[in-house]
Amino acid sequence: MTELDLLYSEVEEDLRAAVRAVLADRCPPEAVLARCEGPEPYDTGLWRLLAREVGVAALQVPEPLGGAGASLRESAVVLEELGRACAPTPFLGSAVLATTALLAAGAPAELAALAAGERTATLAVPLSTAPDAPFPRGVRATAAGGLTGTVTSVADALTADLLIVPADGPDGPGLYAVEAAAATPARRGSLDLTRPLTDLAFDAAPGRLLAGPDRVEDVLRHTLLTGAGLLASEQVGLAEWCLSSTVAYLKERRQFGRVVGSFQALKHRLADLWLDIAGARAAARAAADALASGSTDAPVLVAVAASHCSEVAVRAAEEAVQLHGGIGMTWEAPVHLYLKRAKAAQLALGTPGRHRAALAGPAALPAPGPALPRLPHV
């Protein structure tokens, strides 16, 4: 296995500070709650500020193409902060999935506007699609490039200007760029109120071929692997917020004449959670570093991070709800937003079980054997 760098560089810490300052000013929990109750779940003003002023949309785009020439390590740092704020922005769909697909497909013409924050895009596949999933077959393309069919549960499609659509063409599978205005969207119910899902219908929608049958499956697999690896960093940021906010609450809440946080049983639970998050952070950093360096170990490290970090995030959010007591169950407290995002992200880009199964081959692990029969209760 290649040597990994799990530490944050000075540049990454500066980027973190800039993103965190913007989110603290423009995306406090009460603002996220208010937006979830309105007709526009995404904060387009916040996204313009992050994309154009901070430059988060340009991080992995090379400088000759109008980008910042950074790496996926920096994108992972941004996702940590977005997860910490439960921010309703299309960063995952546009700056990660769509940008990665366009770079892998060798489509530079589409990247400049995305890097500048002038347009957004997303990968038109169900958000639950795992990196090793079969090629999607819901859309067909004609020889002239017209796309017809449907794609369900697409993330970050509500604000997208451009859709990157896998489709079956006359010569085989391909990846097409389609203007979002050519698709018919239908918003569907989603557990995560800050990352809505959309069904997309295409009826002879004009498309531009980006990658043909010889490359498209590799492009799509690489894109989904990158998305799964970086989503782990978002889950780490989410878990860290749950822990820090719970610790702060328990330092103030009093019961039986004592600060609740002084109870030893609660200290043990929080200490266990801190250790879990520390391990999750290491796994997420390893995945981001491997993806950024193009390491051959990336599939293994992504599978480890995706399976571990998603479960840690859910546990952290569940602990936050319970340890906040009665207030943790109310709509006014933002804890439920983090639990919903953690549960939804646990299914995104492959479930933990799917990633653990994917580890068996690259890690040379034996396949799971048959389940043992249950013994009867005496």
Secondary structure by P-SEA (a helix, b strand, c coil): cccccccccaaaaaaaaaaaaaaaacccaaaaaaaaacccccaaaaaaaaaccccccccccccccccccccaaaaaaaaaaaaaacccccccccccaaaaaaaaacccccccccccccbbbbccccccccccccccccbbbcccbbbbbccccccccccccccbbbbbcccccbbbbbccccbbbbbcccccccbbbbbbbbcccbbbbccccccaaaaaaaaaaaaaaaaaaaaaaaaaaaaaaaaaaaaccccccccccccaaaaaaaaaaaaaaaaaaaaaaaaaaaaaacccaaaaaaaaaaacaaaaaaaaaaaaaaaacccccccccaaaaaaaaaaaaaaccccaaaaaaaaccccccccccccccccccc
